[in-house]
């Protein structure tokens, strides 16, 4: 049933997956047919990337404006069992 799926998967495709691991800068996702995907912190979504940019910009000027939980991937994503 999964024959040839790995040859047809391309970067940027939307797929249904299950969060398997979360690190500070990447989310590992289990995909159909035993495939594995990786989602970089900068590619989560446009609004998340904007939030990170704003946090980095404000870090130099306003200390304490953001809490770590605002952008922590481990807080945002939960694991599948």
N, C-alpha and C positions, 0 to 999 in steps of 0.2 A: 504494500500500500504506500510506502514511503520511497519507493524506488525512484531515484533521480531528483529528489527534492533538493538535495544539497547543491546540485548543479544549477538549479533555477533560482536559488536565493541570492538576492543582490543587496548591496549596502543601500540603506534608505527605505527598504520595504517595510511596511507595517505588518506585524505578525502578532498573534496572540501568544503570550508566554507567561512564565511563572518566575517570580523573583527567587533566586537561589542563594545569592550572596550579595552583601552590600559592604563596600569599603568607603573610605573617605572621598574617593574620586571616581568610583565606577560601580555600576550595578550589573551583576551577572544574571542572565535570564535563561531559564530552560525553555527550549522551543520544541515544536513537534518533531517526531522521529529521532529523538535523542540529540538534536543539535543544541548548541549553546551560543548565546549572543552576549555581547558586552555593550553597555550603554555608558558612554563617558559623561562626566558631570556637566560638561559644556553642551551636551546634546539632549538633555532631559526634555526641555521645552523652552520656547522663547522667553516666557515670563520668568522661568527659573534662571536662565542665563542673565536676564536683565537684573534680577534680584542680586545675583552674585556680583555683577559689575558695580551695582550701586553700593553693595557692602564693601567691596574693595576700594571704591572711590571715597567712601565716607570714613573708612578706617584711618586714613591719614588726618582727617579733620575733626571727626567727632568720635571720641572714645566712648565705648559702651552703648552706642545707638542700637546695635544689633546683638541679639543673643545667638549662640551657636546653634540653637534649635531651629532658628529661622531657615537655615540652609543645610542642616545636617541630613545627609541621605538616609542614615539609619533611622531618623525620626520620621522622615517622609514615607519610606517604603517598608513594608513588612514582608516576611518570608512566607513562601508556600510550604506546605508540609507534604 
